[in-house]
Amino acid sequence: MPAPFHNTQIDIEQIPSQAAISFTMMKKSYLSYGIFFSFIFWLVIITLVILGKTVIGFNMPLLLERALWPVLIMAMISTIVYSYYSYFKEGYALRDKDVVYKEGLFWRSIATIPFSRIQHCEVKEGAVQRLFGLASLHIYTAGGSSSDIDIPGLSPTRANELKQLVLNKINAEELEVKRIKSGEEE
Amino acid sequence: MTDEFSQPNRQSIFAIIMIIQKRISVIIRQIWPIIIVFLIGGNGSGRREYLLYATIVIALFSMVWSVISYFKYYFYIHQDELIIEKGVLSKTRLNIPFDRIQSVNFQQNVVHQLLKVIKVEIDTAGSAGNEFALDALSVGRAQRLRDIILARKAETDKRIVEAGAASANEATHVEEVEERILQLSVSDLIKVGISQNHLRSGLVIFFAGSWMMSQLNEVGFDFESQFESYFENAITMGLVATLIIVVFFIVVSFIISLIRTVFTHFNLQVWRVGSKYRIIRGLFTRKETSAVDSKIQIIEWADNPLKRIFSYYDVRLKQASSTAVNAKQSIFIPGCQPTQIEQLKTNWLGEEALFGIENQGISIHYFYRRVLFRIIFNCILSTGLFIYENWLFWPSLLLLPYFIITSWLAYQKVTYAINHEILHTTRGVFGNWNSIMPLYKIQSVVLGQTPYQLRRDLATVSVMTASGKLNIPYVELRVAKKLKDYLLYRIETDRRDWI
């Protein structure tokens, strides 16, 4: 049944802008977690290379042999630097009607999910994350995994608070829809 | 009238045949290489007999099993649910609430058609694998079941919305208006078949062929040696023979895709029934699918240079799905003419939603970046080829103009249009792809910037829906922000259900 047709003009300047949002940064230990993670990642690779050379006796051309260690060390340093700087580009914000999450140093993105479109959300705590006292909030939408967002680097209590807040918002939203719908019918 | 289904019902007795057929086809799919070896004849007659006995035992067992499972399969309607009870050893009871049911689809293969029964598929909004099917019901019973389910579903949906007494008139069955939007004759279908993407069907045949060969290889057929001798011959036969083979391959894939199109879409009809589309098609397997307006998230239509000659478009009605977009959730309708697409759009979105649509282009940097990346790729490729084989360097340079032309076409074809109600995007290189959706069905909005875009104050707005995403690439950052704010404003103020 079509709703009554309204077409009031909208003042474009009055639409709430996202430019004014101030984002909350992730917990400080998330920075150390990121650095630790990239450090471990390259450590594993370096170990594998050493094992490959000594145990299997893997030979490589001279040019590669000379460049190997500088390249590995450089890669390690640059990923650590990268994860350091990208920490400052990551953040989340809650508005009255939606959740906003931004990330990325070179490839930037700002994702926004309205509460009315959230299917459910859950708090995730990985084993390594827990070592750093971290948890993440995963927000599911109907659009499949490509439109879900995962807010990492929260303290477990904060993550649960956020989850509760989101759930409350979803419920409030549903009630509102019901109220308006029944209002329209009369 | 619901009495018919209030008691536990069995399916039509012919369902046994369908169940057996299903089981056999599963078995054959798993062991067909063995069967072929068996038929052609390997060596060792003793093994052959064992195989024969094993096959007979398996066949008998699955037949008995099918019969038992038929007698243990019941369905009925209880309150607001469709209930299915099944299981031979372990019993399962499935409750499918009516408001979860998205659509009830019919399917008839040749056997169904001969026996005058219908396979009923019930599609729910749940996660993947949550589809239920009744293998065979007589035509009348299937239609009655569908009508009851859909009517009861409408009732429960209404109750959930708390419609109250005002809309009680509506609930008591307004005769649904039926209008045919599209019907394709065989000659239409031949045209559609001719304008298929033959490259793709060629690839499908190629991969299916190589898959079959690898399966046969596993059970001990030696294709490789045969092929080697064949290729040696090909070289000695020279270029002409190879060319003939290539042409033959193209012709075969052309004919196969033509036949496939005519068979699967035979007598395609699209009907507008109330607030849904009903699509009927198929020669050997007749399918009747329906798509409810509310479940459709995006309508997509596309052509290619061949289709443009006949002024045909392929239309896809993309429906919401909880997992990633699978082919099943997207209903494919070939051979639509522009007027019919207009009709589909206005039926779905309403006339006033389509007012004031003005398509806008994007930044020229889209072209620059595309060309830049392809030039880099081309340089790497050419250098590689140069090291590998000197003379290949020059032909590889010919790719450059191709890349530039296609990039230009791609740039020209990306447009977007937004009004208060809908979003329309276009893209394509040789063909034209169009997508249209109402703004209130958007799930989330992402504003992204690549390093290249960052330096030039550009951004890409990605609009996520319950059936895939639409991109508005390479617009000015200022505009992108405005767009995103506006889209969010529209989603958050619109209270209509997106499904």
Interface residues (C-beta under 8 A of the other chain):
Chain A: M1 P2 A3 F5 N7 I10 I12 I15 P16 S17 Q18 A19 K97 D98 G104 F106 W107 R108 S109 I110 A111 T112 I113 P114 S116 R117 T141 A142 G143 G144 S145 S146 S147 I149 E176 V177 K178 I180 K181 S182 E185 E186
Chain B: V161 E162 A163 G164 A166 S167 E170 A320 S321 S322 T323 A324 V325 G350 E352 H420 I442 Q443 S444 V445 V446 L447 G448 Q449 T450 P451 L454 M464 T465 A466 S467 G468 K469 K481 K482 K484 D485 Y486 L488 Y489 I491 E492 R495 R496 W498 I499
